[in-house]
Amino acid sequence: MRFRAFISADMVPGQQLVRLLQELRRIGPGLKVVRPELMHVTLKFLGDTEEALVDDIAAAIAEATRQTAPFKVTLKGMGAFPSMSNIRVVWVGMEGGQTLSDIASRLDELLVTKGFDRDPKGFKPHLTGARARDGGGASRVQELIRQNAATVFGEHVVDRILLKKSVLGPSGPTYSDVREVRLETQ
């Protein structure tokens, strides 16, 4: 059996980030805003994945995080992919995300041996706040990004990495934890 899978570090948004998501939602139907309870950093998107590979994926996560202690990231600033003039994704940036980048890089290396493709774009630590459905509200989104270019949206301690299952539905995705790998306290 197959399921849609990804590897992530979940983020519990503080009030400042929840307010930002509410502001994005007010811009209108041109944006699909991420629900606060679904906030996470995707370290590797796996796509359709055989259940038989779950143990191998969990082992790769354990290997990629070996000797990594829990660490703190600061959620700071905003931006857009691929650019401000062509907004497809509205993101919140991170300071202290190098450890996430290192883990993502190791996952990329370890999982290629299990048949998963390397990430062609490379990993950039960020939280997705919204996805643009169309160009509606683009100028309001650009202004919000400019206003919050240096805003701190809170801190978060990353203490576990998760293999998650994603089920797409009419009201958006539903995620469930398949495996959890806790970071080592040293």
Backbone as a chain_set.jsonl record, in Angstrom:
{"seq": "MRFRAFISADMVPGQQLVRLLQELRRIGPGLKVVRPELMHVTLKFLGDTEEALVDDIAAAIAEATRQTAPFKVTLKGMGAFPSMSNIRVVWVGMEGGQTLSDIASRLDELLVTKGFDRDPKGFKPHLTGARARDGGGASRVQELIRQNAATVFGEHVVDRILLKKSVLGPSGPTYSDVREVRLETQ", "coords": {"N": [[0.826, -1.177, 0.0], [0.412, 2.303, -0.646], [1.254, 5.636, 0.415], [0.949, 9.224, 0.642], [3.748, 11.012, 1.491], [5.912, 12.884, 3.72], [8.815, 14.371, 5.282], [9.248, 16.092, 8.274], [9.701, 18.941, 10.502], [7.687, 19.842, 12.993], [6.002, 22.908, 13.791], [4.806, 24.861, 16.364], [2.715, 27.468, 16.213], [3.086, 30.727, 17.628], [1.252, 33.492, 19.115], [1.822, 35.781, 17.556], [2.475, 34.751, 15.016], [0.087, 33.432, 14.431], [-1.595, 35.644, 14.229], [-0.501, 36.803, 11.922], [-1.189, 34.848, 10.006], [-3.951, 35.153, 10.088], [-4.168, 37.744, 9.057], [-3.243, 37.267, 6.445], [-5.293, 35.589, 5.585], [-7.422, 37.383, 5.495], [-6.868, 38.786, 3.214], [-8.039, 37.551, 1.078], [-9.773, 35.222, -1.191], [-7.823, 34.5, -3.013], [-5.636, 33.461, -1.828], [-4.502, 30.499, -0.327], [-4.392, 29.815, 2.833], [-2.261, 28.414, 5.267], [-3.417, 26.296, 7.808], [-3.065, 26.96, 11.299], [-2.51, 24.707, 12.977], [-1.266, 22.991, 11.273], [1.267, 23.845, 10.711], [4.593, 23.484, 9.681], [8.007, 22.585, 8.941], [9.037, 21.421, 5.949], [11.303, 18.977, 5.46], [11.942, 17.04, 3.65], [10.157, 16.128, 0.851], [8.479, 13.247, 0.061], [6.519, 12.094, -1.511], [4.375, 9.694, -3.187], [4.63, 6.827, -1.351], [5.792, 3.631, -0.513], [4.42, 1.622, 2.037], [6.016, -0.371, 3.03], [8.514, 0.748, 3.159], [8.693, 2.288, 5.426], [10.148, 1.621, 7.819], [12.792, 1.775, 6.851], [12.911, 4.478, 6.116], [12.503, 5.7, 8.599], [14.844, 4.823, 9.846], [16.703, 6.195, 8.288], [16.071, 8.82, 9.009], [16.793, 8.713, 11.707], [19.556, 8.263, 11.403], [20.297, 10.603, 10.014], [19.896, 12.493, 11.954], [21.519, 11.8, 13.987], [23.43, 12.36, 16.88], [22.504, 14.948, 17.097], [21.415, 17.508, 18.997], [18.43, 18.845, 20.58], [17.382, 22.006, 19.27], [17.098, 25.58, 18.818], [15.061, 27.648, 16.759], [14.483, 30.825, 15.286], [11.657, 32.392, 14.185], [11.472, 34.548, 11.621], [10.891, 37.389, 9.636], [9.612, 37.694, 6.252], [8.803, 36.416, 2.973], [8.639, 35.562, -0.548], [8.118, 32.878, -2.817], [8.244, 32.121, -6.285], [9.281, 34.68, -6.534], [8.908, 38.173, -5.605], [7.452, 39.437, -7.562], [6.107, 37.41, -8.75], [4.269, 35.732, -7.049], [3.916, 32.672, -5.584], [4.183, 31.167, -3.31], [3.909, 32.213, 0.01], [6.117, 32.892, 2.53], [7.525, 32.409, 5.861], [10.521, 33.301, 7.3], [13.583, 31.887, 8.764], [15.864, 32.105, 11.436], [18.783, 30.524, 12.571], [18.446, 28.164, 11.288], [20.313, 26.44, 10.193], [20.93, 23.892, 11.179], [18.629, 22.473, 10.506], [18.925, 22.608, 7.742], [21.236, 21.061, 7.445], [20.308, 18.547, 8.322], [18.329, 18.079, 6.386], [19.919, 17.904, 4.101], [21.455, 15.618, 4.677], [19.373, 13.736, 4.784], [18.557, 13.804, 2.119], [20.799, 12.637, 0.873], [20.87, 10.077, 2.119], [18.372, 8.942, 1.479], [18.281, 8.732, -1.265], [19.352, 6.331, -1.902], [17.272, 4.665, -1.423], [15.601, 5.003, -3.472], [14.398, 7.49, -3.69], [14.106, 10.716, -5.143], [16.626, 13.267, -5.357], [16.421, 16.537, -3.912], [15.898, 18.926, -6.231], [15.962, 21.696, -6.025], [17.192, 22.311, -3.695], [17.355, 22.744, -0.121], [15.708, 25.256, 1.707], [15.383, 26.764, 4.706], [12.204, 27.415, 5.916], [8.845, 28.442, 6.758], [5.826, 27.651, 5.274], [3.353, 29.96, 4.731], [1.198, 30.598, 3.143], [-0.337, 29.705, 0.012], [-0.526, 30.876, -3.285], [-3.453, 31.051, -5.139], [-4.196, 32.397, -7.347], [-3.454, 35.522, -8.983], [-4.754, 37.347, -7.423], [-5.014, 39.942, -5.044], [-2.308, 40.402, -4.912], [-0.79, 42.803, -4.623], [-1.45, 43.593, -2.028], [-0.416, 41.435, -0.6], [2.309, 41.714, -1.208], [2.811, 44.16, 0.082], [2.322, 43.44, 2.772], [4.384, 41.591, 3.133], [6.61, 43.285, 2.805], [6.206, 44.995, 5.027], [6.697, 43.24, 7.097], [9.288, 42.34, 6.902], [11.383, 42.177, 8.724], [10.222, 41.296, 11.017], [9.908, 39.516, 14.052], [8.495, 36.451, 14.625], [8.407, 34.692, 16.668], [9.906, 32.009, 18.648], [11.062, 28.637, 18.37], [11.574, 25.4, 19.625], [13.194, 22.779, 18.176], [12.787, 19.478, 18.566], [12.283, 17.012, 17.608], [11.938, 14.949, 14.681], [9.735, 14.183, 12.085], [8.1, 11.581, 10.263], [5.551, 11.948, 8.072], [2.156, 11.415, 7.097], [0.138, 12.475, 4.447], [-3.066, 13.37, 3.596], [-4.985, 14.461, 1.041], [-7.779, 16.589, 0.876], [-11.099, 18.034, 0.263], [-11.28, 20.249, 1.98], [-8.714, 20.878, 2.444], [-5.386, 19.641, 3.368], [-4.897, 16.739, 5.489], [-2.854, 15.766, 8.095], [-0.976, 13.096, 9.491], [1.026, 11.556, 12.006], [3.465, 9.218, 11.208], [5.922, 8.124, 11.959], [8.149, 9.042, 14.584], [11.13, 10.648, 15.392], [13.064, 11.399, 18.003], [15.255, 14.058, 18.864], [18.582, 13.783, 20.1], [19.365, 14.273, 23.467], [22.166, 15.728, 24.88]], "CA": [[0.0, 0.0, 0.0], [1.179, 3.537, -0.768], [0.68, 6.839, 1.003], [1.657, 10.472, 0.341], [4.58, 11.186, 2.678], [6.971, 13.884, 3.802], [9.552, 14.407, 6.54], [9.129, 17.472, 8.726], [9.804, 19.403, 11.883], [6.466, 20.601, 13.25], [6.15, 24.187, 14.478], [3.59, 25.326, 17.025], [2.787, 28.919, 16.054], [2.703, 31.616, 18.711], [0.201, 34.46, 18.789], [2.264, 36.682, 16.486], [2.355, 34.032, 13.753], [-1.35, 33.212, 14.201], [-2.131, 36.929, 13.729], [-0.068, 36.951, 10.529], [-2.016, 33.958, 9.194], [-5.266, 35.784, 10.0], [-4.03, 38.852, 8.097], [-3.177, 36.673, 5.108], [-6.635, 35.074, 5.274], [-8.277, 38.534, 5.175], [-6.556, 39.3, 1.871], [-9.09, 37.051, 0.2], [-9.751, 33.835, -1.664], [-6.685, 34.236, -3.886], [-4.604, 32.787, -1.038], [-4.85, 29.346, 0.507], [-3.562, 30.022, 4.026], [-2.023, 27.2, 6.045], [-4.037, 26.288, 9.135], [-2.004, 26.997, 12.316], [-2.17, 23.381, 13.511], [-0.529, 22.234, 10.254], [2.547, 24.503, 10.44], [5.76, 22.609, 9.763], [9.079, 22.771, 7.966], [9.233, 20.192, 5.182], [12.715, 18.694, 5.231], [11.999, 16.266, 2.401], [8.885, 15.618, 0.349], [8.725, 11.915, -0.489], [5.482, 11.734, -2.477], [3.777, 8.373, -2.989], [5.638, 6.021, -0.667], [5.381, 2.289, -0.102], [4.432, 1.404, 3.487], [7.124, -1.275, 3.35], [9.738, 1.535, 3.335], [8.605, 3.113, 6.626], [11.273, 1.339, 8.721], [14.007, 2.309, 6.229], [12.845, 5.937, 6.197], [12.738, 6.034, 10.011], [16.27, 4.597, 10.091], [17.414, 7.305, 7.647], [15.865, 10.005, 9.86], [17.641, 8.513, 12.893], [20.946, 8.453, 10.992], [20.482, 12.016, 9.645], [19.828, 13.331, 13.159], [22.408, 11.233, 15.009], [24.249, 13.33, 17.609], [21.931, 16.286, 16.988], [20.641, 17.86, 20.184], [17.372, 19.815, 20.304], [17.914, 23.334, 18.973], [16.097, 26.63, 18.701], [15.014, 28.5, 15.573], [13.697, 32.043, 15.43], [10.854, 32.653, 13.0], [11.722, 35.967, 11.388], [10.806, 37.92, 8.289], [8.708, 37.083, 5.271], [9.209, 36.513, 1.58], [7.787, 34.857, -1.502], [8.708, 32.046, -3.866], [9.655, 32.235, -6.661], [9.747, 36.064, -6.417], [7.874, 39.129, -5.187], [6.601, 39.79, -8.706], [5.38, 36.209, -9.152], [4.099, 35.062, -5.755], [3.232, 31.371, -5.552], [4.223, 30.758, -1.91], [4.274, 33.234, 0.989], [6.827, 32.159, 3.569], [8.139, 33.036, 7.024], [11.906, 32.857, 7.337], [14.134, 31.33, 9.993], [17.253, 32.25, 11.864], [19.166, 29.318, 13.298], [17.958, 27.027, 10.518], [21.393, 25.662, 9.57], [20.823, 22.484, 11.58], [17.589, 21.895, 9.644], [19.537, 22.439, 6.41], [22.154, 19.919, 7.519], [19.49, 17.327, 8.389], [17.702, 17.898, 5.075], [20.974, 17.467, 3.175], [21.77, 14.212, 4.981], [18.219, 12.935, 4.351], [18.628, 13.72, 0.657], [21.835, 11.657, 0.551], [20.521, 8.741, 2.605], [17.155, 8.398, 0.871], [18.467, 8.463, -2.693], [19.633, 4.896, -2.012], [15.979, 3.97, -1.303], [14.815, 5.296, -4.665], [13.8, 8.825, -3.672], [14.871, 11.709, -5.887], [17.232, 14.386, -4.635], [15.7, 17.795, -4.05], [16.639, 19.679, -7.243], [16.048, 23.117, -5.667], [17.92, 22.49, -2.447], [16.519, 23.086, 1.016], [15.791, 26.597, 2.277], [14.516, 26.695, 5.884], [11.091, 28.365, 5.927], [7.492, 27.952, 6.993], [4.871, 28.13, 4.28], [2.196, 30.607, 5.344], [0.072, 30.555, 2.205], [-0.068, 29.447, -1.401], [-1.367, 31.723, -4.137], [-4.3, 30.34, -6.107], [-4.174, 33.255, -8.53], [-2.744, 36.767, -8.687], [-5.611, 38.25, -6.657], [-4.472, 40.446, -3.792], [-0.835, 40.385, -4.944], [-0.205, 44.035, -4.092], [-1.631, 43.557, -0.566], [0.554, 40.451, -0.095], [3.631, 42.335, -1.309], [2.909, 45.164, 1.134], [2.431, 42.719, 4.041], [5.746, 41.037, 3.18], [7.537, 44.404, 3.052], [6.003, 45.474, 6.399], [7.158, 42.232, 8.052], [10.575, 41.805, 6.445], [12.28, 41.942, 9.861], [9.412, 40.965, 12.185], [10.135, 38.234, 14.714], [7.217, 35.787, 14.854], [8.539, 33.762, 17.78], [10.968, 31.005, 18.659], [10.563, 27.278, 18.479], [12.602, 24.388, 19.862], [13.039, 21.569, 17.367], [13.272, 18.36, 19.37], [11.925, 15.759, 16.945], [11.705, 14.963, 13.24], [8.596, 13.296, 11.867], [7.63, 11.071, 8.975], [4.135, 12.267, 8.115], [1.259, 11.008, 6.019], [-0.707, 13.58, 4.026], [-4.251, 13.004, 2.826], [-5.577, 15.674, 0.48], [-9.238, 16.581, 0.88], [-11.69, 19.272, -0.239], [-11.045, 21.371, 2.891], [-7.275, 20.978, 2.654], [-4.732, 18.387, 3.76], [-4.885, 16.216, 6.851], [-1.572, 15.117, 8.341], [-0.858, 12.229, 10.656], [2.394, 11.108, 12.261], [3.728, 7.8, 10.955], [7.05, 7.825, 12.844], [8.764, 10.19, 15.235], [12.503, 10.443, 15.861], [13.437, 12.481, 18.925], [16.663, 14.456, 18.823], [19.303, 13.295, 21.277], [19.847, 15.243, 24.453], [23.56, 15.366, 25.123]], "C": [[0.88, 1.255, 0.0], [0.463, 4.671, -0.034], [1.55, 8.035, 0.637], [2.421, 10.867, 1.601], [5.544, 12.361, 2.555], [7.616, 13.802, 5.177], [9.592, 15.86, 6.991], [9.578, 17.666, 10.163], [8.56, 20.262, 12.092], [6.791, 21.871, 14.019], [4.804, 24.562, 15.091], [3.623, 26.848, 16.98], [2.346, 29.666, 17.308], [1.673, 32.621, 18.222], [0.574, 35.355, 17.619], [2.102, 36.01, 15.116], [0.889, 33.749, 13.427], [-1.992, 34.495, 13.669], [-1.742, 37.159, 12.272], [-0.927, 36.087, 9.61], [-3.425, 34.531, 9.039], [-5.247, 36.954, 9.025], [-3.989, 38.329, 6.667], [-4.561, 36.189, 4.671], [-7.571, 36.217, 4.858], [-8.011, 39.095, 3.784], [-7.542, 38.76, 0.845], [-8.842, 35.657, -0.321], [-8.601, 33.508, -2.616], [-5.545, 33.525, -3.17], [-5.199, 31.613, -0.294], [-3.887, 29.378, 1.69], [-3.468, 28.716, 4.803], [-2.708, 27.336, 7.414], [-2.937, 26.207, 10.199], [-1.574, 25.623, 12.812], [-1.387, 22.528, 12.512], [0.856, 22.822, 9.958], [3.707, 23.53, 10.661], [6.806, 23.058, 8.755], [9.245, 21.437, 7.257], [10.722, 20.028, 4.907], [12.913, 17.898, 3.951], [10.6, 15.794, 2.06], [9.18, 14.29, -0.348], [7.716, 11.531, -1.563], [4.901, 10.37, -2.162], [4.856, 7.4, -2.519], [5.057, 4.674, -0.263], [5.463, 2.158, 1.413], [5.601, 0.517, 3.905], [8.439, -0.515, 3.584], [9.763, 2.34, 4.63], [9.788, 2.877, 7.563], [12.584, 1.902, 8.165], [14.051, 3.833, 6.317], [13.116, 6.385, 7.624], [14.217, 5.853, 10.369], [17.106, 5.726, 9.476], [17.264, 8.591, 8.467], [16.759, 9.898, 11.093], [19.114, 8.749, 12.556], [21.225, 9.931, 10.689], [20.502, 12.935, 10.857], [20.745, 12.84, 14.273], [23.322, 12.319, 15.572], [23.784, 14.777, 17.409], [21.052, 16.523, 18.211], [19.483, 18.777, 19.768], [17.972, 21.214, 20.14], [16.765, 24.304, 18.745], [16.212, 27.339, 17.351], [14.147, 29.713, 15.905], [12.973, 32.272, 14.112], [10.892, 34.15, 12.755], [11.624, 36.322, 9.917], [9.854, 37.14, 7.407], [9.302, 37.227, 3.887], [8.261, 35.718, 0.722], [8.639, 34.032, -2.457], [7.805, 32.113, -5.074], [10.191, 33.659, -6.557], [8.588, 36.946, -5.967], [6.951, 39.501, -6.342], [5.777, 38.606, -9.207], [5.194, 35.328, -7.911], [3.293, 33.782, -5.927], [3.135, 30.868, -4.108], [4.638, 31.968, -1.071], [4.902, 32.494, 2.157], [7.275, 33.055, 4.713], [9.538, 32.439, 7.139], [12.346, 32.367, 8.705], [15.565, 31.76, 10.195], [17.572, 31.01, 12.686], [18.721, 28.057, 12.577], [19.039, 26.158, 9.89], [21.317, 24.192, 9.945], [19.743, 21.789, 10.763], [18.139, 21.651, 8.239], [20.464, 21.232, 6.382], [21.376, 18.599, 7.531], [18.865, 17.041, 7.03], [18.708, 17.387, 4.052], [21.327, 15.995, 3.401], [20.62, 13.296, 4.565], [18.241, 12.736, 2.84], [19.624, 12.646, 0.228], [21.41, 10.235, 0.915], [19.34, 8.132, 1.844], [17.262, 8.179, -0.636], [18.739, 6.974, -2.897], [18.359, 4.057, -1.892], [15.046, 4.322, -2.466], [14.131, 6.649, -4.682], [14.708, 9.806, -4.398], [15.49, 12.737, -4.946], [16.359, 15.623, -4.856], [16.46, 18.672, -5.041], [16.835, 21.156, -6.876], [16.919, 23.36, -4.448], [16.983, 22.981, -1.353], [16.784, 24.51, 1.475], [14.858, 26.623, 3.482], [13.469, 27.809, 5.885], [9.813, 27.654, 6.343], [6.619, 28.495, 5.884], [3.667, 28.697, 5.012], [0.97, 30.521, 4.462], [0.587, 30.213, 0.816], [-1.034, 30.287, -2.214], [-2.141, 30.853, -5.115], [-4.301, 31.076, -7.439], [-3.44, 34.526, -8.138], [-3.544, 37.737, -7.847], [-4.975, 38.652, -5.341], [-2.961, 40.544, -3.755], [-0.233, 41.645, -4.339], [-0.349, 44.087, -2.567], [-0.655, 42.562, 0.063], [1.952, 41.054, -0.117], [3.843, 43.36, -0.198], [3.078, 44.509, 2.509], [3.832, 42.129, 4.208], [6.752, 42.148, 3.482], [7.437, 44.892, 4.508], [6.621, 44.518, 7.432], [8.509, 41.63, 7.695], [11.523, 41.486, 7.591], [11.516, 41.566, 11.131], [9.789, 39.598, 12.734], [8.773, 37.658, 15.089], [7.289, 34.729, 15.954], [9.716, 32.822, 17.613], [10.333, 29.636, 18.816], [11.747, 26.343, 18.715], [12.262, 23.162, 19.016], [13.639, 20.426, 18.181], [12.913, 16.998, 18.785], [11.727, 16.005, 15.449], [10.679, 13.874, 12.969], [8.474, 12.832, 10.426], [6.123, 11.215, 9.04], [3.422, 11.722, 6.877], [0.36, 12.202, 5.723], [-1.853, 13.028, 3.18], [-4.893, 14.301, 2.35], [-7.086, 15.534, 0.443], [-9.771, 17.923, 0.416], [-11.453, 20.479, 0.677], [-9.556, 21.534, 3.212], [-6.695, 19.662, 3.123], [-4.986, 18.027, 5.224], [-3.581, 15.464, 7.013], [-1.684, 14.199, 9.551], [0.586, 11.761, 10.77], [2.484, 9.603, 12.006], [4.851, 7.327, 11.873], [7.593, 9.138, 13.394], [10.163, 9.794, 15.683], [12.86, 11.646, 16.713], [14.924, 12.782, 18.787], [17.309, 14.094, 20.154], [19.652, 14.456, 22.204], [21.241, 14.792, 24.865], [24.054, 15.875, 26.444]], "O": [[1.966, 1.257, 0.581], [-0.759, 4.666, 0.116], [2.74, 7.884, 0.357], [1.82, 11.039, 2.661], [5.934, 12.77, 1.461], [7.047, 13.242, 6.114], [9.923, 16.754, 6.211], [9.799, 16.719, 10.917], [8.399, 21.294, 11.441], [7.739, 21.908, 14.803], [3.784, 24.575, 14.401], [4.463, 27.465, 17.635], [1.372, 29.294, 17.963], [1.274, 32.601, 17.058], [-0.272, 35.657, 16.776], [1.64, 36.642, 14.166], [0.494, 33.82, 12.263], [-2.83, 34.446, 12.769], [-2.546, 37.648, 11.478], [-1.347, 36.546, 8.548], [-4.027, 34.408, 7.973], [-6.189, 37.141, 8.256], [-4.631, 38.891, 5.779], [-4.947, 36.365, 3.515], [-8.412, 36.043, 3.975], [-8.851, 39.809, 3.236], [-7.847, 39.429, -0.142], [-7.866, 34.996, 0.033], [-8.425, 32.347, -2.987], [-4.606, 33.043, -3.804], [-6.273, 31.719, 0.299], [-2.718, 29.016, 1.564], [-4.458, 28.006, 4.977], [-2.586, 28.362, 8.083], [-1.972, 25.463, 10.024], [-0.386, 25.398, 13.046], [-0.898, 21.456, 12.867], [1.545, 22.35, 9.054], [3.788, 22.852, 11.685], [6.513, 23.819, 7.833], [9.559, 20.431, 7.893], [11.327, 20.84, 4.207], [13.917, 18.055, 3.255], [9.935, 15.144, 2.867], [10.028, 14.222, -1.238], [8.027, 10.724, -2.439], [4.926, 9.93, -1.013], [5.859, 7.183, -3.2], [3.95, 4.602, 0.27], [6.468, 2.543, 2.013], [6.115, 0.648, 5.016], [9.378, -1.075, 4.149], [10.756, 3.011, 4.911], [10.376, 3.84, 8.056], [13.394, 2.444, 8.916], [15.109, 4.412, 6.563], [13.866, 7.336, 7.847], [14.773, 6.655, 11.119], [18.094, 6.163, 10.065], [18.216, 9.359, 8.603], [17.406, 10.87, 11.481], [19.838, 9.365, 13.337], [22.275, 10.452, 11.067], [21.06, 14.031, 10.799], [20.749, 13.396, 15.371], [23.912, 13.098, 14.823], [24.574, 15.712, 17.536], [20.066, 15.818, 18.425], [19.55, 19.415, 18.718], [18.955, 21.556, 20.798], [15.623, 23.907, 18.513], [17.312, 27.596, 16.863], [13.207, 29.63, 16.696], [13.597, 32.339, 13.053], [10.409, 34.933, 13.572], [12.196, 35.648, 9.061], [9.363, 36.072, 7.773], [10.187, 38.05, 3.654], [7.217, 35.254, 1.183], [9.734, 34.437, -2.849], [6.594, 32.163, -4.865], [11.404, 33.856, -6.497], [7.435, 36.516, -5.951], [5.789, 39.845, -6.121], [4.852, 38.784, -9.999], [5.872, 34.314, -7.747], [2.14, 33.808, -6.359], [2.153, 30.234, -3.724], [5.6, 32.661, -1.402], [4.299, 31.577, 2.715], [7.39, 34.273, 4.572], [9.711, 31.222, 7.081], [11.591, 32.421, 9.676], [16.37, 31.78, 9.264], [16.717, 30.507, 13.414], [18.629, 26.993, 13.188], [18.728, 25.236, 9.136], [21.609, 23.329, 9.116], [19.917, 20.636, 10.366], [17.858, 20.624, 7.623], [20.478, 20.472, 5.414], [21.741, 17.65, 6.836], [18.868, 15.899, 6.57], [18.381, 16.531, 3.229], [21.477, 15.227, 2.451], [20.856, 12.202, 4.051], [17.978, 11.641, 2.342], [19.342, 11.846, -0.664], [21.568, 9.307, 0.122], [19.322, 6.926, 1.596], [16.414, 7.505, -1.221], [18.399, 6.415, -3.94], [18.365, 2.871, -2.222], [13.862, 3.987, -2.451], [13.358, 6.935, -5.596], [15.931, 9.735, -4.281], [14.947, 13.036, -3.882], [15.654, 15.732, -5.86], [17.562, 19.125, -4.73], [17.768, 21.795, -7.361], [17.338, 24.489, -4.195], [15.938, 23.566, -1.637], [17.934, 24.924, 1.616], [13.644, 26.514, 3.307], [13.805, 28.993, 5.859], [9.715, 26.428, 6.287], [6.671, 29.688, 5.585], [3.034, 28.008, 5.813], [-0.154, 30.389, 4.948], [1.76, 30.399, 0.492], [-2.213, 30.399, -1.878], [-1.566, 30.029, -5.826], [-4.392, 30.47, -8.507], [-2.857, 34.589, -7.055], [-3.076, 38.842, -7.574], [-4.459, 37.809, -4.607], [-2.382, 40.748, -2.688], [0.75, 41.556, -3.604], [0.55, 44.581, -1.886], [-0.123, 42.819, 1.143], [2.7, 40.921, 0.851], [4.92, 43.426, 0.394], [3.883, 44.968, 3.32], [4.398, 42.165, 5.301], [7.64, 41.975, 4.316], [8.454, 45.168, 5.144], [7.019, 44.947, 8.515], [8.837, 40.53, 8.139], [12.382, 40.616, 7.453], [12.104, 41.521, 12.211], [9.967, 38.641, 11.98], [7.991, 38.303, 15.788], [6.346, 33.962, 16.148], [10.418, 32.829, 16.602], [9.22, 29.497, 19.325], [12.794, 26.48, 18.082], [11.178, 22.589, 19.133], [14.84, 20.405, 18.453], [13.199, 15.961, 19.383], [11.397, 17.11, 15.018], [10.74, 12.787, 13.543], [8.714, 13.595, 9.49], [5.48, 10.678, 9.942], [3.993, 11.59, 5.794], [-0.122, 12.864, 6.642], [-1.642, 12.322, 2.194], [-5.294, 15.137, 3.159], [-7.616, 14.501, 0.034], [-8.997, 18.855, 0.197], [-11.427, 21.614, 0.202], [-9.192, 22.247, 4.147], [-7.417, 18.675, 3.263], [-5.251, 18.886, 6.065], [-3.231, 14.625, 6.182], [-2.398, 14.495, 10.509], [1.28, 11.592, 9.767], [1.684, 8.823, 12.522], [4.753, 6.267, 12.489], [7.508, 10.189, 12.759], [10.358, 8.735, 16.279], [12.949, 12.77, 16.218], [15.742, 11.878, 18.616], [16.658, 14.101, 21.199], [20.168, 15.485, 21.769], [21.463, 13.618, 25.162], [25.212, 15.653, 26.798]]}, "num_chains": 1, "name": "protein.A"}
